[in-house]
């Protein structure tokens, strides 16, 4: 799971200013949630992760989701944003679940790539990310999401929308493949997946802006593994195609100025 969220607004500097000059904010907090022990698992684990968000005051970001990965916007005209993005990848091995015994561990690493998002209307955001794995895997992953959002009262926002993840063969082999040499130790049937759609699903959240400093939220996600991921012997023999996540989060904002 993602351990931290970092959103950086684009920086414009006047002559004589450093790129970091100006007013900034830093949000720190934590999220607690119940989620599968690994992608495709039918067993769940309660987890707590830190939340960190850093940005320029006055950013034009209208909406953000807990699914957004760390991003730096190089283009931002209000209705359209695009730039670089990245994701921290936590390791996966048999210590996470007995289901993974005999399988090659996934190393700690990350993903780097690009993102783009557009607001067709004032209440709808479309966002896509494409990232390449570093160390954990050598595949390519694309996340596509749409979120409709509305402020039911000035300080309470409700949002929801569909999600889809597409991944290359190298990614699928890392997380869903079973090598012939691993069959005896794992007890799973050999499986060599191809690339394609990994999952489809939906997410929803309620966000309460308690005051200018404190923000809390409750969120829920559902995704169904499809295609090569759903056909994996790991999922078929020991896991579940249906994956759920539910949790709460809270952050506190600090304002500061850099010269």
Secondary structure, DSSP 4 states (H G I P E B T S, - for coil): ------EE------TT--TT-EEEEEEEEEEEEEEESSTTBS-EEEEEEEEEEEEETT-------TTPPEEEEEEE-SSEEEEEEEEEE--B-TTT-GGGTTSPPBPSEEEEEEEEEEEEETTEEEEEEEEEEESS---EEEEEEEEEEEEEETTEEEEEEEEEEEE-HHHHHHHH-B-GGGHHHH-PPPB----EEEEEEEEEEEEEE-SSSEEEEEEEEEEEE-HHHHT-HHHHHHB-SEEEEEEEEEEEEEEEEE-
